[in-house]
Amino acid sequence: MWLSRQGRGNGNAEAGAELGTVTLAGDRPSVYLSGERRDLPLMGPGGYLWRPAPGQRVLVIKAGDQGEELCIAGVETETAAGLDPGEILLLGPGGNTAVRLGADGRISITGRVSINGVELPGTYQPQASSGDGS
């Protein structure tokens, strides 16, 4: 009997992750779970920086022996209508800007584009190379 109860735990184990709502934005935002948790680190893919907005629902991962180490791992995503398997779509705030990396090798940019601070005109078309290296 004693051995059979050992693996069961006390029945009060928390989930390893939970959805919460961002209450304060910033480099280390606050999220409301069963209470407000402040100063949480943000996690994301390497080289990708992001900041969730207040009111956004985020996935909070609970690490450590007792789930005491919390971090924000991501936000709920919109339905990606028309996105093919393997494609990546980066959306800016409000959906006004986007970069799509297509499965066909095409890169599509929506919004105003600037390179090194110089804005490109909306009808920008690359010029054909002259072939002489200039």
C-alpha positions in Angstrom: 0.0 0.0 0.0 2.7 2.5 1.0 4.7 1.8 -2.2 1.7 2.2 -4.4 1.0 5.7 -3.0 4.6 6.9 -3.4 4.3 7.7 -7.1 1.0 9.4 -6.9 2.1 12.7 -5.3 -0.3 14.8 -3.3 -2.7 15.6 -6.2 -1.9 19.3 -5.9 0.7 19.4 -8.7 0.5 22.5 -10.9 0.7 22.5 -14.7 4.1 23.1 -16.2 2.6 26.0 -18.3 -0.3 28.4 -18.0 -2.0 31.0 -20.2 -2.0 34.5 -18.7 -2.8 38.1 -19.6 -0.1 40.8 -19.8 -0.8 43.6 -17.3 2.4 45.7 -17.7 4.5 45.7 -20.8 8.3 46.2 -20.9 11.6 44.3 -21.0 10.3 42.2 -18.0 6.5 42.4 -18.1 3.9 41.5 -15.6 1.3 38.8 -16.3 -1.9 37.9 -14.5 -2.2 34.2 -13.8 -3.9 33.2 -10.6 -2.5 36.5 -9.3 -0.2 39.1 -10.9 3.4 37.9 -11.4 5.9 40.7 -12.0 9.3 41.1 -13.6 9.0 37.9 -15.8 11.8 37.2 -18.4 10.8 36.9 -22.1 12.0 33.9 -24.1 12.0 33.5 -27.8 13.9 32.0 -30.7 17.6 33.1 -31.0 18.0 36.5 -32.6 14.3 37.4 -32.2 13.3 40.2 -29.9 9.7 40.9 -29.0 7.6 42.7 -26.4 4.0 41.6 -25.6 1.4 44.3 -25.4 -0.9 44.9 -22.4 -4.0 42.7 -22.7 -2.2 40.0 -24.9 -2.6 36.4 -23.8 0.8 34.8 -23.3 2.1 31.3 -22.5 4.0 31.3 -19.2 6.3 28.3 -18.6 6.9 27.2 -15.0 10.3 25.7 -14.4 12.3 24.8 -11.3 11.6 22.0 -8.9 8.4 23.5 -7.6 7.5 25.6 -10.7 8.9 28.7 -9.0 10.9 29.9 -12.0 8.5 31.6 -14.5 9.1 32.9 -18.0 7.0 34.1 -20.9 7.5 31.9 -23.9 5.0 33.3 -26.5 1.7 34.8 -27.4 -1.5 33.2 -28.9 -1.2 33.4 -32.6 -3.7 34.5 -35.1 -5.0 32.0 -37.7 -2.5 32.0 -40.5 -4.8 31.9 -43.5 -2.9 31.1 -46.7 0.4 30.3 -44.9 1.9 27.2 -46.4 3.8 24.6 -44.3 7.3 25.8 -43.5 6.5 29.5 -44.2 7.2 32.2 -41.7 5.2 35.4 -41.3 6.4 38.2 -39.0 3.6 40.7 -38.2 4.1 44.2 -36.8 1.8 45.9 -34.3 -1.7 46.3 -35.6 -0.9 44.3 -38.8 0.3 47.4 -40.6 3.7 45.8 -41.4 4.7 42.2 -42.3 7.6 40.2 -43.6 6.7 36.8 -45.2 9.3 34.2 -46.0 7.7 32.0 -48.6 8.2 28.3 -49.2 8.9 29.3 -52.9 11.9 31.4 -51.9 10.0 34.7 -52.2 10.4 37.4 -49.5 7.3 39.6 -49.3 7.4 42.9 -47.4 4.3 44.9 -46.5 4.7 48.4 -45.2 7.2 51.2 -45.6 10.7 50.0 -46.1 13.9 51.8 -45.2 17.5 50.7 -45.6 20.1 52.3 -43.4 17.6 55.1 -42.7 16.8 55.8 -46.4 13.1 55.1 -47.2 12.5 53.3 -50.4 9.6 54.6 -52.6 6.5 52.4 -52.5 7.0 51.5 -56.2 10.6 50.4 -55.7 11.8 47.9 -58.3 15.4 46.6 -58.2 17.5 47.7 -61.2 19.0 45.0 -63.5 22.7 44.4 -62.9 24.9 45.7 -65.6 27.1 42.6 -65.2 30.4 44.7 -64.9 30.5 44.5 -61.1 29.5 48.2 -60.7 
